[in-house]
């Protein structure tokens, strides 16, 4: 009996994708938790906001999981874990995103211009605060790449303008990091991080 090569290959791809989704969920938890903890250490007891990459990356992973009919218990628990972290340190908040249909989180999308502007702020904040606490440049967050893909999927809303805005994100993040952090950021930092990410993921 001959093996169905196509089915076998498809199952291998799905297995790899399931692992990638699970691993990216772990990165998202760590990166969001680090954003919150480092913000508190650098900026005092002021309640930190959730970074924009949290909801967008979570929903991106849920969407990818649904494409292959995959339920990951760690991914599903992730919002509860972050909410408990905030609740323990800062008390309850009415602003934490609620679950909506099919297990996604409510995403109060603004215009792509405003969302991208907040994204710049949060990614630069993540790198700056991590460096302030550890004196080491962090591995660029996987959440950056997941959120970038969600913006790429929105280009059709106003294609020419939005494509230019999204295409310029890596360059603008690099410029922002250099402006705020100076020589500790290599001139090709974002490009190098992107190359490393592309080598290690199929999402």
Secondary structure, 3 states (H helix, E strand, C coil): CCCCHHHHHHHHHHHHHHHHHHHHHHHHHHHHHHHHHHHHHHHCCCCCCCCHHHHHHHHHHHHHHHHCCCCCHHHHHHHHHHHHHHHHHHCCCCCCCCECHHHCECCCCCCHHHHHHHHHHHHHHHHHHHHHHHCCCCCCCHHHHHHHHHHHHCHHHHHHHHHHHHHCHHHHHHHHHHHHHHHHCCCCHHHHHHHHHHHCCCC
